[in-house]
Amino acid sequence: MEYETPLFFHVMEYANRAEGDVIDMVSGNPDWEPPEALREGLREYADLEPDRFQYAPSEGLLELREEIAARRGVDADQVVVTNGAGEANYLAMARALERDRGDEIVLTDPVYPYYPGKTTMLDGTQRFVATDDKGRLDPADVREAASEETAAIVVATPNNPTGAVYPESTMAALVDVAEEYDAILISDEVYDHYDLSGEFASALGVDSSHRIVTNAFSKSMAITGVRVGYAIFPPELVENAKSRHMLVNVATTRPGQYAVLRALRETGPDYYEANRELLRERVDTFTDALDTAGAEYTTPRGSFYVMARFDGYPGTLENVERLIDEAGVAGMPGEAFGDSRSDWLRFALVTPRVEEAARRLAAYFE
Ligand SMILES: Cc1ncc(COP(=O)(O)O)c(C=O)c1O
């Protein structure tokens, strides 16, 4: 079996090696501050007793699982604390495939590339459903693609890379399809705090034994390096997932969980609102400048990515490398997200220099 290193990694390396000044809009690493309580929690941790430097319970610190469960309206037993949303998605997809109800994973096109990567790694088969030009997903198309072979349907809302946010009716219909085919809807909600549309609806809003919700604090607290996420499983599915998590990881970072717990308890809505506001400003600045450049683009309704298309400049890896060398702006090739966006480039709004980046793009494509 072959599975590849995600393309994303190559682009990051290329941008880092480049000579001149490159504005990095490749990664999904926020450049804004984590909550102050998160920093305090980490500082405090350094002085705790030696026993706190030993294994945490494998499924996660009980207090953190309880805090997550209370916020999400589920039982703490359903919560597995993971090494980010990345592991949560892996556990969810593996759990869906090991039910032996089929080996197909239904994915969207465009797609967050780690899903097809994990599907292949887990010996599943990929099946893609197209979204429209704004990234909207029609559940009727998912129903048509689904069959007895479907193990899982994996979606991300708010979406990477399109910035679409699926309304409640879509989420309910997706759960319905999963139930109809005895499959699992896996809803990756890692950008839930970056809903700029007010329309975000968690799959947890629909009670079902056929959906798993994955999430993390990586983006919401601007701590992609801390590695704390979680998955919420139906009671019937959680035990095997806990065992897999234990066999793969033993346990998850204890200092990270401690600091996240403290941050959850002490951080008010202002923190998240300020980050959304910053993002709204960057979206405006960047898209205004793209207008000037005459580019076509998507305005994200959530998450922090803008897709743009420049005439005669398809979103290949080669063109992305050229843009790094010749324009000093690093983005992601659209082809990394599937065929439908191969003409596009994706830019992450995780730098204060979005205006300068757009100016460089405008000058380059003039
Ligand atoms: C849709 C989506 N899911 C999961 C992840 C990975 O999250 P984590 O860093 O918590 O593993 C990302 C990161 O960019 C993402 O965009």
PDBQT file of the ligand as one rigid body, heavy atoms in Angstrom, charges set to zero:
ROOT
HETATM    1  C1  LIG A 401     -10.307  20.509   8.511  1.00  0.00    +0.000 C 
HETATM    2  C2  LIG A 401      -9.150  20.239   9.412  1.00  0.00    +0.000 A 
HETATM    3  N1  LIG A 401      -9.202  19.194  10.254  1.00  0.00    +0.000 NA
HETATM    4  C3  LIG A 401      -8.180  18.905  11.078  1.00  0.00    +0.000 A 
HETATM    5  C4  LIG A 401      -7.034  19.677  11.095  1.00  0.00    +0.000 A 
HETATM    6  C5  LIG A 401      -5.907  19.277  12.006  1.00  0.00    +0.000 C 
HETATM    7  O1  LIG A 401      -6.182  19.748  13.293  1.00  0.00    +0.000 OA
HETATM    8  P1  LIG A 401      -5.188  19.456  14.497  1.00  0.00    +0.000 P 
HETATM    9  O2  LIG A 401      -4.038  20.384  14.368  1.00  0.00    +0.000 OA
HETATM   10  O3  LIG A 401      -6.002  19.726  15.715  1.00  0.00    +0.000 OA
HETATM   11  O4  LIG A 401      -4.780  18.027  14.392  1.00  0.00    +0.000 OA
HETATM   12  C6  LIG A 401      -6.933  20.783  10.244  1.00  0.00    +0.000 A 
HETATM   13  C7  LIG A 401      -5.701  21.599  10.227  1.00  0.00    +0.000 C 
HETATM   14  O5  LIG A 401      -5.470  22.418   9.382  1.00  0.00    +0.000 OA
HETATM   15  C8  LIG A 401      -8.018  21.068   9.379  1.00  0.00    +0.000 A 
HETATM   16  O6  LIG A 401      -7.966  22.096   8.528  1.00  0.00    +0.000 OA
ENDROOT
TORSDOF 0
